[in-house]
Amino acid sequence: MPDVLDEPIVDLEALRASIRAEYAAVASEPDRGFHFHTGYHLAAILGYPQEWIEGLPPGAVVSMAGTGNPFALGEIRPGERVVDCGSGAGADALIAARLVGPTGEVIGVDMTHEMLATARANADAAGVSNVEFREGLLESLPVETGWTDVVISNGVLNLVPDKAAAVAEMHRVLRPGGRLLAADIVLERPVSATSKLDVSLWTGCIAGGLLEEELVALITAAGFVDVELVRGGDVFAGAPQQSSAADFGTRGAGIRARR
Ligand SMILES: C[S@@+](CC[C@H](N)C(=O)[O-])C[C@H]1O[C@@H](n2cnc3c(N)ncnc32)[C@H](O)[C@@H]1O
């Protein structure tokens, strides 16, 4: 396995605290302007259908902070169960809840209290009752083994230092044959060991990014099959705060795979 997937070299608790602080701000001050796009503008860049966005409570849209559109990677069918890993303010979980309908169920998992509170308020505002938001880490998902048909994720895996643990958990919670639809980022140039110590590069979705082949190797090593990488666009260009994304050739990317 490439050394970029080795044990994290930043202090894990300090990194988690910074990531929580950054995304708490995305939940509570969505207009502040970040190193990445957010909100209605981001949804348009990522190609979410307008009618989906209009159907969401504004509070779910303004704090969107993903790097792709997991629903463009594969279908989600009525009656299915979905787990959204790193569900943020809940936009994708609420879209999934509509797609699976009243006979389906959605669990969103996130580690940031402010995001969880916002997501729960957004679910109430949407009047959606088949979605639940649980506090937890991707590295130890609070979801029963084999519970779900689909795992979605959007802009989160790059933020996780122990990616192998997170992907093993995604595999564990899927039923055999279940699908992974994960939007994330990839880098064209590896991040140096020095840059990996820069926590702001982590929270801005750069330092934890992988090269395309590393991302595919990570997912394959967890036991997934039919692993396909789908290239996305430059999702950081023109972000409100200057980003170093271009220095690393950071691009949006999607992974679709099957358990
Ligand atoms: C870039 S935001 C994306 C949120 C959402 N998926 C979206 O598309 O708007 C990343 C989210 O992942 C959460 N997160 C980051 N690392 C996590 C981890 N290890 N476990 C659980 N949640 C995590 C953050 O709290 C934040 O809400």
PDBQT file of the ligand as one rigid body, heavy atoms in Angstrom, charges set to zero:
ROOT
HETATM    1  C1  LIG A 301     -16.899  18.484   3.624  1.00  0.00    +0.000 C 
HETATM    2  S1  LIG A 301     -18.185  18.242   4.786  1.00  0.00    +0.000 S 
HETATM    3  C2  LIG A 301     -19.374  17.421   3.774  1.00  0.00    +0.000 C 
HETATM    4  C3  LIG A 301     -20.735  17.313   4.403  1.00  0.00    +0.000 C 
HETATM    5  C4  LIG A 301     -21.806  16.682   3.512  1.00  0.00    +0.000 C 
HETATM    6  N1  LIG A 301     -21.447  15.340   3.104  1.00  0.00    +0.000 N 
HETATM    7  C5  LIG A 301     -22.101  17.539   2.306  1.00  0.00    +0.000 C 
HETATM    8  O1  LIG A 301     -21.965  17.038   1.175  1.00  0.00    +0.000 OA
HETATM    9  O2  LIG A 301     -22.466  18.703   2.475  1.00  0.00    +0.000 OA
HETATM   10  C6  LIG A 301     -17.494  16.956   5.771  1.00  0.00    +0.000 C 
HETATM   11  C7  LIG A 301     -18.383  16.444   6.902  1.00  0.00    +0.000 C 
HETATM   12  O3  LIG A 301     -17.809  15.225   7.386  1.00  0.00    +0.000 OA
HETATM   13  C8  LIG A 301     -17.763  15.236   8.796  1.00  0.00    +0.000 C 
HETATM   14  N2  LIG A 301     -16.616  14.397   9.160  1.00  0.00    +0.000 N 
HETATM   15  C9  LIG A 301     -15.317  14.611   8.876  1.00  0.00    +0.000 A 
HETATM   16  N3  LIG A 301     -14.548  13.605   9.332  1.00  0.00    +0.000 NA
HETATM   17  C10 LIG A 301     -15.390  12.721   9.933  1.00  0.00    +0.000 A 
HETATM   18  C11 LIG A 301     -15.203  11.470  10.598  1.00  0.00    +0.000 A 
HETATM   19  N4  LIG A 301     -14.001  10.930  10.738  1.00  0.00    +0.000 N 
HETATM   20  N5  LIG A 301     -16.295  10.858  11.086  1.00  0.00    +0.000 NA
HETATM   21  C12 LIG A 301     -17.548  11.411  10.961  1.00  0.00    +0.000 A 
HETATM   22  N6  LIG A 301     -17.774  12.585  10.348  1.00  0.00    +0.000 NA
HETATM   23  C13 LIG A 301     -16.716  13.231   9.835  1.00  0.00    +0.000 A 
HETATM   24  C14 LIG A 301     -17.642  16.700   9.152  1.00  0.00    +0.000 C 
HETATM   25  O4  LIG A 301     -18.127  16.932  10.446  1.00  0.00    +0.000 OA
HETATM   26  C15 LIG A 301     -18.484  17.377   8.094  1.00  0.00    +0.000 C 
HETATM   27  O5  LIG A 301     -19.818  17.497   8.476  1.00  0.00    +0.000 OA
ENDROOT
TORSDOF 0
